[in-house]
């Protein structure tokens, strides 16, 4: 299936349904990683397939990549917002109300999902409501961009197509406030892209603000640990994700 990007082009939605025609108990749309320049919806298809086997309507969504239709991270975020809205409509056709739909992703895709959930369009600014009932982030990036040294911030800003002074607009820790949806972060303790101490700092800030933010740490795991074949983590990631979703947003 396809959905319309913010610039009008078609982008993929890979839909995975519970078997035997069963009504889904929850829904989630996931966004792939790849540093905004690589990757595709196929990347999280194995995760969605397994989640569907647990009674979850799971969708893996593409978005425009930098230099492949997207000029900056702003375009990627705009596509994520449109994909969430499209999946919300698809979920409704399957008997799921808005409070039964979550979002999430891996690495850069997890960051995009969090930006869309925690901020309003054309800001960013803190969102009055997330539009999703929960967020599942697999080794997310960009939780605390202010922790980067100035040279690294300038380089990353150039990489994602924004002015150097705007990079921290996408630092998620600055948008922590009460009222965010429940979040599950699954992260390796040896992640070289987003060190675990930054993830813990984000988790602690969320909890201090009264939000539910669960961090599942995987000892000695690096970035991208959650894919099939990367050690013995995949099944645990699926089990943890399914329990989190079904405990919090199961359809009535």
C-alpha positions in Angstrom: 0.0 0.0 0.0 1.1 3.6 -0.5 0.5 6.9 1.2 1.0 10.5 0.0 4.1 12.3 1.2 4.1 15.9 2.1 5.3 16.8 -1.4 2.7 14.6 -3.1 4.8 11.6 -4.0 3.8 8.1 -3.1 5.6 6.3 -0.2 5.2 2.7 1.0 3.2 1.3 3.8 3.7 -2.4 4.5 0.7 -3.8 6.4 0.9 -6.9 8.6 -2.4 -8.2 10.0 -3.1 -10.7 12.7 -3.8 -14.2 11.3 -7.1 -16.0 10.8 -9.0 -12.7 10.2 -8.8 -11.9 14.0 -9.6 -8.3 15.0 -6.3 -6.6 16.1 -5.9 -5.9 19.8 -3.6 -2.9 19.2 -1.8 -1.1 16.3 1.6 0.4 15.7 3.4 2.1 12.8 7.2 1.8 12.7 9.8 3.9 10.8 13.1 2.5 9.7 16.6 3.7 10.5 19.5 4.7 8.2 20.6 8.1 9.3 17.8 9.7 7.1 19.8 8.8 4.0 19.4 5.0 3.7 17.0 2.2 4.6 13.5 1.3 3.6 10.2 0.1 5.0 11.5 -3.5 4.4 13.9 -3.1 7.2 11.3 -3.4 10.0 9.1 -5.9 8.1 10.4 -8.8 10.3 9.4 -7.0 13.5 6.0 -6.1 12.1 5.4 -9.7 11.0 6.1 -11.0 14.4 4.0 -8.4 16.1 1.1 -9.2 13.9 1.4 -12.8 15.1 0.7 -11.5 18.6 -2.5 -9.8 17.5 -1.1 -6.4 16.7 -1.9 -4.5 13.4 1.7 -3.5 12.5 2.8 -1.2 9.7 6.3 -0.4 8.5 6.3 2.9 6.7 8.8 4.6 4.4 9.6 8.3 4.3 11.5 10.6 2.0 15.3 10.4 2.5 17.7 13.2 2.3 18.9 13.9 -1.2 16.1 11.5 -2.3 13.1 13.8 -2.1 13.8 15.3 1.3 15.8 18.5 1.6 16.1 18.4 5.4 14.9 16.5 8.4 11.8 18.7 8.4 10.6 16.9 5.3 11.2 13.5 7.0 9.2 14.6 10.1 6.3 15.9 7.8 6.1 12.5 6.1 6.1 10.7 9.5 3.1 12.8 10.6 1.2 12.0 7.4 2.0 8.3 7.7 0.7 8.2 11.3 -2.5 9.9 10.1 -2.9 7.4 7.3 -2.3 4.4 9.6 -4.8 5.9 12.0 -7.4 5.7 9.3 -6.4 2.2 8.4 -6.6 1.1 12.0 -10.1 2.6 12.4 -11.2 0.3 9.5 -10.0 -2.6 11.6 -11.9 -1.6 14.7 -9.1 0.3 16.4 -9.7 3.7 17.9 -7.0 6.4 18.2 -6.2 5.3 21.8 -5.1 1.9 20.4 -2.4 3.2 18.0 1.3 3.6 18.8 4.2 4.7 16.8 7.9 4.0 16.9 11.0 2.9 14.9 14.7 2.3 14.9 17.5 4.7 15.2 16.8 7.8 13.0 13.2 6.4 12.5 12.7 6.2 16.3 13.9 9.8 16.5 11.4 10.9 13.9 8.6 9.1 15.6 9.5 10.8 18.9 9.8 14.2 17.3 6.3 13.8 15.8 4.9 12.6 19.1 6.5 15.2 21.3 6.2 18.4 19.2 3.7 20.2 17.0 4.2 20.8 13.3 6.1 23.8 12.0 7.8 24.4 15.4 9.0 22.4 16.8 7.3 23.2 20.1 5.9 21.0 22.8 2.8 19.1 21.6 -0.4 19.6 23.6 -1.2 16.0 22.7 0.8 13.3 21.0 -1.7 11.9 18.5 -0.5 8.4 19.4 -1.1 6.3 22.6 2.5 5.1 23.0 5.9 5.2 21.4 8.3 2.3 21.0 11.9 3.4 20.3 14.6 0.9 19.3 18.1 2.3 19.8 16.8 5.9 19.2 19.2 8.7 18.1 19.0 12.4 18.9 17.7 12.3 22.5 20.2 14.9 23.8 21.8 16.7 20.9 23.0 19.5 23.3 25.5 17.0 24.7 27.5 17.0 21.4 30.5 19.3 21.2 30.0 22.4 19.0 32.0 20.9 16.0 29.9 17.7 16.1 26.7 19.8 16.3 27.7 21.8 13.2 28.6 18.7 11.3 25.3 16.9 12.2 23.3 20.0 11.3 24.8 20.0 7.9 24.1 16.3 7.5 20.4 16.7 8.2 20.0 19.9 6.2 19.3 22.5 8.9 21.2 25.6 10.1 23.7 24.9 12.9 21.6 26.9 15.4 18.5 24.8 14.6 20.0 21.4 15.4 18.9 21.5 19.1 15.3 22.0 17.9 15.5 18.3 17.3 17.0 17.4 20.7 14.2 15.5 22.4 15.2 16.2 25.9 14.3 19.8 25.5 10.6 18.9 25.0 10.2 16.8 28.1 7.1 17.9 30.0 4.2 16.2 31.8 1.6 14.5 29.6 3.7 12.6 27.0 2.5 9.2 26.0 4.0 6.1 27.6 7.4 5.2 26.0 9.4 2.1 25.8 13.1 2.5 24.8 15.1 -0.6 24.0 18.9 0.1 23.8 22.2 -1.5 23.9 24.8 -0.5 26.5 27.5 -0.5 23.9 25.7 1.7 21.4 28.3 4.0 19.8 25.7 6.2 18.0 23.7 7.1 21.1 25.6 6.3 24.3 23.5 4.7 27.0 24.2 7.6 29.4 22.3 10.0 27.2 19.4 7.5 27.0 19.3 7.1 30.8 19.4 10.9 31.1 16.4 11.3 28.8 14.5 8.5 30.7 15.2 10.1 34.0 14.0 13.5 32.8 10.8 11.9 31.5 10.1 10.1 34.8 10.8 13.3 36.8 8.1 15.0 34.7 5.6 12.3 35.6 5.7 10.4 32.4 6.0 6.6 31.9 9.3 6.0 30.2 10.6 2.4 30.4 14.2 1.7 29.4 15.1 -1.9 28.6 18.9 -2.2 28.5 20.7 -5.0 26.6 24.1 -5.6 28.0 27.0 -5.3 25.6 24.7 -4.8 22.6 25.6 -2.2 20.0 23.6 -0.1 17.6 21.1 -2.1 15.5 21.2 -5.0 18.0 17.4 -5.7 17.5 17.5 -7.1 14.0 17.1 -10.9 13.3 20.5 -12.5 13.2 22.2 -9.8 15.4 22.7 -12.1 18.4 19.9 -13.4 20.6 18.0 -10.2 21.0 15.3 -10.2 18.3 12.8 -12.4 20.1 13.2 -10.6 23.4 12.7 -7.2 21.6 9.4 -8.5 20.1 8.2 -10.0 23.4 9.0 -6.8 25.3 7.3 -4.7 22.6 4.2 -6.8 22.4 3.7 -6.9 26.2 4.2 -3.1 26.4 1.6 -2.5 23.7 -1.0 -5.0 24.8 -0.7 -3.9 28.5 -1.3 -0.3 27.7 -3.4 0.1 24.5 -5.3 -3.1 24.0 -8.5 -2.5 22.1 -11.7 -2.9 24.2 
